Amino acid sequence: MPGPLLGVRILELPAIGPVPFLGALLSDLGAEVVRVDRLRDPGIFGMFPSGPLGRGRRSIGLDLRKPGGTEVVLRLAETCDALIEGFRPGVMERLGIGPDEVLARNPKLVYGRMTGWGQEGPLASTAGHDINYLALTGLLHGIGPKDRPWPPANYVADFGGGSMFLALGLLAGILHARSTGEGQVVDVAMTEGAAYLGAMTRTFVSMGGWQDERDANLLDGGAPNYRCYETSDGKFMAVGAIEPQFWAALVGAIGREVDTTPSPYDPAQWEACAALLTEVFATKTREEWAAIFAPLDACVAPVLTLAEAPAHPHNVARGSFVTVGDATLAAPAPKFSATPGETLGLTEMLAAGPALLAELGYSAAEVEELRTAGTIS
């Protein structure tokens, strides 16, 4: 069955990280994604077209600074519902393929822009990475142990605040364009997307239910019933027994009584409660504890490694992971009953260039001119 985005066509410009991830996501859900790759000295860019994040798309290699390169992009944009790019502000305009030029050729197009800081503002033109974007949201301050903030890899700003928010913005823009005929620019700043993810925490702060410091709150590792505990084999169990019924199930599983066990609902008892759980979990291996808690509603689970997770029985039963080339990746999510997504295989870099140019109406002579000019290989 085709994915739910069948009939949606996306143009993806060269970028790293969040943009290729978004291209793969849209492809997994059935969109036709055409990718433009860097032709000359791709550097770190080169790992994305030929790696797992380059799957499922036809691609064409272009040198956008050579004669005719921008015209190829403009012609491609004429055939698409949306364009996604992750250049610094002003780069696309200097290349002649900014929103004004593209929307003049295709007024219904949704022009998706993803940057760390957004298209304007004092930091707009400066470099940054996930850790920097997250730092300015206030969220990084609250992540990690007491002695210092600790980056949560690059999941939150790059992919959560960037890719997922642009996916939402693109689809909302496409719905609007299909009903009104009007395209538009979607400006996604990873800082703003990440900040939006902190809505619940900021709500707690406004109600006086969250301290603006690390390792001091219900969900940041401060509470003893919401943190990880080391097992006898040096691995970990994740405890999320927030509600009383789940806490009671946990206490019963470790052979204690609720009334005589330090309470996680009284901050004055947190230290004693955590000390008890630390001592108890250290008496068995992770697998022994996993077997004890598996049939219980206690909100306790083993902390699996990246290598271990695909083989967990629940993930196997759900088909939660797939193999793409040499990589094991998460399967398309969410799951659709009538139009399930599908992870397509890897595509060869530049392989679709001649076919794409022919579809755009380029003659053999015009293709040869582009090759002679160094615009294509």
N, C-alpha and C positions, 0 to 999 in steps of 0.2 A: 504494500500500500504506500502511496506517496505521502511524504510528510505534510504537516499542516501549512507549511509555507510554499507549497507547490504553486508556481505561477508568479512568485516574487523573484526579481532579478536584482542582484547587488553588485556594485563595482567596488572592489577593495584595492586601495592604494598601498604601496609598500610601507611597512612599519614593523615594530617589534612588539612582542608581548600581548597587550590587551587587544590590539586590532586584529592580528591573526587569530587569536582565540575567538573573537567575535565572529570572524569569517567562518571558522570551523563550526561554531555553534549554529549559525544561520544555515550552513550547509547541512548539518546533521538534522535540522528540522525541515528540510526539503527545499530551501531556497536555492536558486541557481546563483552561485557566486563566481564572478570572473575576477581574477586577481592580476594586478600589474606588479611585476617584480623588477627589482633593480637589475640593470644589465651590466653595469660597470662596477667593479670593486664592491660587491655587496656587503663585505665585512660581516658583522653580526647578523645583518638582515638575511644573509645566505642560509642560516640554519633553519629559518622558518618555512620557506617554500618547499624544501626537500625533506623536512621533518614531519612528525605527526600533526603539528598544527597547520600544515599546508595541505591537509587531506581534502578531498572532495571538491576541489575547484579546478576549473580550467585556468591556465595562466599564460601571460604573455610578457616577455622581457622587453623593457623599453628604457632608453636613455632619454629622459624628459627634457634634457637640455640640448638635445640634437634636433635638427630640422624635422618637423612633422610629428614629433613625439606627443606634444600637447593635443594636436588634432586627433590622434588616435584615441586619447583619453576622452576628448569631447564627443567623438562619435560613439564610443562605448557608453558614455553617460546618457546619450540620447535613447539608448535601448534599455535603460535600467530604471527601477523604481527608487533606488537609493544608492548613495556613494558613501563610503566610510574612509576616513583618513586620520592620521595621527601625527602630522607634521607640526612643528612650532608655528605659532600665529604668523601670518604673512608669507610663508613659504609657498603655499598653493597660489596665492595671488601673484607672486613674482613669477611663477611658472606659467601663468596665464590660464590656470584651471581653478580659480577661486569660485566662490558661490555665484558671483555676478555672471561670469562667463558660462558656467555650467547651467545655471537656471535660465539663462537666455536661450540656450539650446534645448532645454527640457524643463519647462515651467512646472511640471508635476513632480520633479525629482525632490527627494528628501536628502539633504546634504549633511551627513553626520560627521561631526568634528570631535575628536577625543584628544584632550591634552591634560596635563597635570593641573595647571593653574587656570585654565579657561582662556578665552580669546582676548580678554583685556584685563587690565589691572596691573599694579606695580610689578608683579612677578611673572606676568604672562610670557615674556620672552626668555625667561631664564630656565636653566636645566633643572631637573629634579628626578627623583625616583619615588617609589611607593612610600618609603620611610619618611621622605621629606613632606609629601602630600599629607600623609597621615599625621605627621607632627603638627601641622597647622590646623587640623580639625579639632584638636583637644583629645582625640581618642587614644593616640599613642601614649599620652601621659598616664592613662589608666591601665595600660597593658604591661604585664610583667611582674617581677618580684618587687619587694619594697624598695630595694636599693637602686633600681634603675628601670627606665622603660625598656621594653624588649620587642623588637619588630616581629609581627606574626607572619613571617615570610613576606610575600607580596600579594597575598590573597585579598586584602581588604580594599586598598585604594585602586590598584591596577585592575583587578578582575571584578571585584564586587562593586566598587564605586565607579569604575570605568566601563568595562565591557558590558556588564549587565544593565547599567543605566542607559548606555547607548542602544542596546538591543531594545529596551522598552521605548526609548525615544524614537527610534527608527520605525518601529511597528505602529506607534501612535501617529507618527507623521504620515506614514503610508495610508493608514485608514482615513486620515483627514484629507490627503491628496486625492484618494479615490472617490471621496464623496463631494469634494469641492473643486477638484482640478488644480488646486494650489499647492505647490511645493514650498519648502522652507528649510532653514538651517537649524540643525539641532546641535547646540554647543554643550558638550559634556566636559566638565572639569572633574577630574578624579577627586580633588579635595572636596567638592560639593557632594558628589555621590557618596563618598565615604562618610562625610558628616551626616548625610541623610540616614545612613545605616545606624547612627548613634541616637536616633530619635527616642527610643525607649529609655536609654540611660539618661538623656537630658530631661525626660519627663520625671524620672525618679529624683533627679537633682532638684527640679522645681518643687517637688513635693517634700523635700527634706529627707528622702529615703536613699540617698547615695552620697558617700563622701568622695570629694574630688582628690583622691589619692589611690595608690595601687594597693592590692592585696588587703583590702579593708571592707569589701562589700560582698553581697550575696553571690554575685556571678563572676567575680574577678579572682577567685581563689582565696578570698578572705574567710568566707564561711566554711566550716569544716565539712559540711554536707554538700559542698560543690567545689571539689578539687580532686587532684590525682594523688594516689598513694602508691608507694613503691612496694613490690612484692619480694618474696625471698629470693627470686632468681634475677633481681635487678630490673624487672619490667614494672608495668604500672596498671592500676585499675582506676577508671574514671567514675567518680561518685557524683551523682546529680540528684540525690534524694531530698529535694526541696520540700515537697508536701509531706504532712505528718504521716499519711498512710505509707508512703514510700520509705520514709525514715524508719517507721516501725518495722517494715519488712527487712530493711538492712540490719537493724539492731537484732532482730530475731535470727537472721542468718549468721551473725557472728556470735550467737549464743549468749546474748545479753537481754536485759529487760529495759524497756523505755524509761520506767520510773527511776531506775538506779543508774542510768547512763547520762553523762553530761549532755546537756541539751544544745543543739545547734541553733535554737531559736532565742537564746539569750547570749548576746555578745560577750558577757562577762564569763561565760563558760566555753567560749570558742577554743581557747588554748588547751584546756583540759580535754575537750572533745576531740580535737585534732591529734593530741598526743595519744589518746586511746586508739583511734583509728590507725594511726601510724604504726603503733605496736602490733595491732591485730593483723593488719594486711601484710606485715613483714613475716608472718608465721607460715604462709603458704605461697606456692608459685602462682603466677598469673593464670595459668590454665586451670589450676585447682579452684581458684576463686571464680573464674569464668564459668566453670561447671556448676558451682554452687548457686550462682546468681542467674544463670540462664533461664530457669523456669519461673523466676520470681518477678513480681512487679516492684522492683526496688530501685530502678534507675541506676544500675551499676553495670559497667561494661568494660571489657579489656581494652587497653590502649594498643591498637595494632600499628605496626609499621606500614609504610607505603607498600612494601613488598608483600606483607601478610594480608592486607585488606581484601584483595580480589578473591582470595581462597576462603574467606569466611562463609559458612553455610548460608547465612542470610543473603549476602551479596551474590552468591552463586545462584540461589533460588530466584532472585529478582533479576538476574542478568545485568547487574549493576556495572560491570566492567567489560570492555571489549579489547581485542588486540588489533593495533594498527601498525603495520610494519613490525618493528622490534619493540614497540612500546605497548604497555598495558594502560589503557585510558578509561576514564569514566564513560559509560554508555550515555547516549542522548537523554537528556532530562529537561522537562518532566515527561512522563509517559502519557501518550494519547491513545484512547481506545479505538478511534476510527482511522486516525492518520498517524501511526507511529513513526518516529524519526528513524534514521538509519545512518550509521557511521560509514561513509564511503572510504575507499582506499586512498593511498597516496597518489598524487599526480606528479608527473615528471616536469621539472622546471622548464619553462619555455615551450613545452611540447605542443600546446594548443595555439601558439602564435599564428601560424599560417592559416589555420581554419578560422580563427577569430577575425583576422584581417579580411579574409574572403567574405565572411558574413557581413562585414561592415561595408562591403562594396569596393574594396581595394582591388585593382587589377594587378596582374603579374608584374607589369612594368612599374607600377607605383610601389609595390612591395620591394622590388629590386632597388628603387630609388632610396627607400628607407634603409635598406641593408647597406647600400653604398655610403650613405651619410652616417652610418654607425648608430642609427636610431634603434634598429633591431639587430639581432645576430644573424 
